C-alpha cells in the first residue's frame, strides 16, 4: 500500500517551490504570483504542473502553487505485487477543497518475468509511455484512464459515470520526463512528469454532461 501522505507531501514540495530545478534537462519554473490571468499561458514551462481545459466552452487554467491550487498524487493498490495492479491518481484542488480535476490510471500489471524490484519498477514506468490510452469504465479491471471532476456544489462528474459514452474522445501522453536524479545510477525511478492532451465527456449519472475540449495537463506521478 502506498504511503499517500508522504507521497503527497513530496508532490507538494516539488510543485510549490518558486525556485528553478533541473530534472533530466527540463526546468520547473514557478513564478511568485497570486494573480494568474486565465488567458496567460506564458507561465507554463517544460515541467509545470497544471491543467488547461474548456469545460462546455468555458476555459479554465490552474497551475499548482498559484491561486490556491494544490495537487496531491498517490494510489490505492500495491503495484509491485504480482497479479495486483498499479492504480495512480493525481488530484487538483481549488479554493473550495473540491477536486477541480482528477486523473486516474489503472491496471498496469506485472508479468511473471518481473522477478526483481528493478524489473517491477520498469514495468510501472513503461505504463506511462507516450501513447494513446483508452477511457475505462472500471479502474481496477481495465487498462485505461478516467477523468473526474467535482463541481462547486460537490456533484461528481466522470468519464465512467452514466452511459459513459466516449466515442470520439481521446487521451494522449505526449511527453514523459524522468524526474528522479538517481535514475542514471540506480535504474529505478520514483518520479515521472507527464504532459498530456485530451478531450472527453463527463457524466453525472443523471443524464447531464460536461464536454471537455482542448484539454492539456502536466502532472507528476510517484512510482
C-alpha positions as CSV (number, residue, x, y, z in Angstrom):
1,X,0.0,0.0,0.0
2,X,1.4,3.4,-0.9
3,X,2.1,5.9,1.8
4,X,-0.2,8.5,0.3
5,X,0.6,11.2,3.0
6,X,4.3,11.0,2.4
7,X,3.9,11.0,-1.4
8,X,1.5,13.9,-1.2
9,X,4.0,15.9,0.8
10,X,6.7,15.2,-1.7
11,X,4.5,16.2,-4.6
12,X,3.6,19.4,-2.9
13,X,7.3,20.2,-2.3
14,X,8.1,19.8,-6.0
15,X,5.1,21.7,-7.3
16,X,5.0,24.6,-4.8
17,X,8.6,25.8,-5.0
18,X,9.4,29.2,-6.5
19,X,13.0,28.4,-7.5
20,X,14.2,26.6,-10.6
21,X,15.1,23.0,-10.6
22,X,16.6,21.0,-13.4
23,X,15.3,17.5,-14.0
24,X,16.8,15.4,-16.8
25,X,17.2,18.5,-19.0
26,X,13.8,20.0,-18.2
27,X,13.2,23.1,-16.0
28,X,10.5,23.8,-13.5
29,X,9.5,27.5,-13.4
30,X,7.0,28.6,-10.8
31,X,7.0,32.5,-10.7
32,X,6.0,34.2,-7.4
33,X,2.5,35.5,-8.2
34,X,-1.0,35.1,-6.8
35,X,-3.0,36.8,-9.6
36,X,-2.8,34.4,-12.6
37,X,-4.7,35.7,-15.7
38,X,-6.6,32.7,-17.1
39,X,-5.6,33.8,-20.6
40,X,-1.9,33.8,-19.9
41,X,0.0,30.6,-20.8
42,X,3.5,32.1,-20.6
43,X,3.8,30.6,-17.0
44,X,3.6,27.1,-18.3
45,X,7.2,25.6,-18.7
46,X,8.6,22.2,-19.6
47,X,7.5,20.6,-16.3
48,X,4.8,22.9,-14.9
49,X,2.1,21.0,-13.0
50,X,-1.1,22.4,-14.4
51,X,-4.3,21.8,-16.4
52,X,-5.9,23.9,-19.1
53,X,-9.3,22.8,-20.4
54,X,-12.5,24.1,-21.9
55,X,-15.5,22.9,-19.9
56,X,-18.6,23.3,-22.1
57,X,-16.7,26.1,-23.8
58,X,-15.5,27.9,-20.7
59,X,-11.8,27.9,-20.4
60,X,-10.2,27.0,-17.0
61,X,-6.5,27.2,-16.3
62,X,-5.0,26.1,-13.0
63,X,-1.3,25.9,-12.1
64,X,-0.1,24.2,-8.9
65,X,1.0,26.6,-6.3
66,X,-0.8,29.6,-7.8
67,X,-4.3,30.9,-7.0
68,X,-4.6,28.5,-4.0
69,X,-4.4,25.5,-6.3
70,X,-2.8,22.4,-4.7
71,X,-2.1,19.0,-6.1
72,X,-1.9,15.5,-4.5
73,X,-0.7,12.3,-6.1
74,X,-1.0,8.8,-4.8
75,X,-2.6,5.4,-5.4
76,X,-4.7,2.8,-3.8
77,X,-3.2,-0.5,-4.9
78,X,0.1,-2.4,-4.4
79,X,1.6,-2.3,-7.9
80,X,4.7,-4.3,-7.0
81,X,2.8,-7.5,-6.2
82,X,2.2,-10.0,-9.0
83,X,-1.5,-10.1,-10.2
84,X,-2.2,-6.9,-8.4
85,X,-2.5,-3.7,-10.4
86,X,-0.9,-0.2,-10.2
87,X,-3.5,2.5,-9.7
88,X,-2.2,6.0,-9.8
89,X,-4.2,9.2,-9.1
90,X,-3.5,12.9,-9.4
91,X,-6.0,15.4,-7.9
92,X,-6.1,19.1,-8.4
93,X,-7.9,21.0,-5.6
94,X,-9.3,24.6,-5.7
95,X,-10.3,27.1,-3.1
96,X,-13.4,25.1,-2.1
97,X,-11.4,21.9,-1.4
98,X,-13.3,20.1,-4.1
99,X,-11.4,18.3,-6.9
100,X,-11.4,20.6,-9.9
101,X,-9.9,17.8,-12.0
102,X,-8.6,14.3,-11.3
103,X,-6.6,11.8,-13.4
104,X,-6.7,8.1,-12.7
105,X,-4.5,5.5,-14.5
106,X,-5.1,1.8,-13.7
107,X,-4.2,-1.8,-14.3
108,X,-0.5,-1.8,-15.0
109,X,0.0,-5.5,-14.4
110,X,3.3,-7.2,-13.7
111,X,4.5,-10.1,-15.8
112,X,5.9,-13.4,-14.4
113,X,9.3,-12.3,-15.7
114,X,9.3,-9.3,-13.5
115,X,11.2,-11.0,-10.8
116,X,13.2,-8.1,-9.2
117,X,12.3,-4.7,-7.9
118,X,14.2,-3.1,-10.8
119,X,12.1,-5.0,-13.4
120,X,8.9,-4.3,-11.5
121,X,9.7,-0.6,-11.3
122,X,10.5,-0.5,-15.0
123,X,7.1,-2.1,-15.7
124,X,5.4,0.6,-13.8
125,X,7.5,3.3,-15.6
126,X,6.6,1.8,-19.0
127,X,2.9,2.1,-18.1
128,X,3.2,5.8,-18.8
129,X,5.0,5.6,-22.2
130,X,3.9,8.4,-24.6
131,X,0.9,6.8,-26.4
132,X,-2.9,6.9,-26.8
133,X,-4.8,5.5,-23.9
134,X,-8.5,4.4,-23.8
135,X,-11.0,5.6,-21.3
136,X,-12.1,2.8,-19.0
137,X,-15.2,2.0,-17.0
138,X,-13.5,0.0,-14.3
139,X,-10.3,1.4,-12.9
140,X,-9.4,-1.9,-11.3
141,X,-10.3,-4.3,-14.1
142,X,-9.4,-2.5,-17.3
143,X,-6.2,-0.9,-18.7
144,X,-7.0,2.8,-19.2
145,X,-7.7,6.2,-17.7
146,X,-10.5,8.0,-16.0
147,X,-11.1,11.8,-15.7
148,X,-13.1,13.1,-12.8
149,X,-14.3,16.4,-11.5
150,X,-16.4,17.8,-8.6
151,X,-18.2,21.0,-9.2
152,X,-18.9,23.8,-6.7
153,X,-22.0,22.0,-5.4
154,X,-20.0,18.8,-4.8
155,X,-21.6,16.9,-7.7
156,X,-19.2,14.3,-9.1
157,X,-18.7,14.1,-12.8
158,X,-16.6,11.5,-14.6
159,X,-15.9,9.8,-17.9
160,X,-17.1,6.5,-16.4
161,X,-20.5,7.6,-14.9
162,X,-23.9,7.3,-16.6
163,X,-23.8,5.9,-20.1
164,X,-20.0,6.7,-20.2
165,X,-20.0,7.0,-24.0
166,X,-16.6,8.3,-25.0
167,X,-17.0,7.8,-28.8
168,X,-14.6,10.3,-30.4
169,X,-12.8,11.1,-27.1
170,X,-9.1,10.8,-26.9
171,X,-6.3,10.8,-24.2
172,X,-2.7,11.0,-25.1
173,X,0.5,11.2,-23.1
174,X,2.7,13.2,-25.5
175,X,5.8,13.7,-23.3
176,X,7.4,11.9,-20.4
177,X,10.3,13.2,-18.3
178,X,12.1,11.2,-15.7
179,X,12.4,13.5,-12.6
180,X,14.4,11.1,-10.4
181,X,18.0,12.4,-10.3
182,X,19.3,9.0,-9.2
183,X,17.8,7.1,-12.2
184,X,21.0,7.1,-14.2
185,X,22.8,5.4,-11.3
186,X,20.1,3.1,-10.0
187,X,17.9,2.4,-13.0
188,X,14.9,2.9,-10.7
189,X,12.7,6.0,-10.8
190,X,10.2,7.2,-8.2
191,X,9.0,10.2,-10.2
192,X,8.0,11.0,-13.7
193,X,6.4,14.1,-15.3
194,X,3.8,13.6,-18.0
195,X,2.4,16.1,-20.5
196,X,-1.0,15.0,-21.7
197,X,-3.7,16.3,-24.1
198,X,-7.2,15.0,-24.1
199,X,-10.9,15.6,-24.8
200,X,-13.8,13.7,-23.3
201,X,-17.4,13.9,-21.9
202,X,-18.1,13.9,-18.2
203,X,-21.3,12.5,-16.9
204,X,-23.1,13.0,-13.6
205,X,-25.1,9.8,-13.7
206,X,-28.5,11.6,-14.2
207,X,-28.1,12.3,-18.0
208,X,-26.3,15.6,-17.7
209,X,-22.9,16.0,-19.4
210,X,-19.9,18.3,-19.4
211,X,-17.8,18.3,-22.6
212,X,-14.1,18.9,-22.2
213,X,-12.2,20.2,-25.2
214,X,-8.7,21.3,-25.9
215,X,-7.6,19.7,-22.6
216,X,-3.9,19.8,-21.6
217,X,-2.4,18.6,-18.4
218,X,1.0,18.4,-16.8
219,X,1.3,16.0,-13.9
220,X,3.8,14.2,-11.7
221,X,3.4,10.5,-11.0
222,X,5.2,9.0,-8.0
223,X,6.0,5.3,-8.5
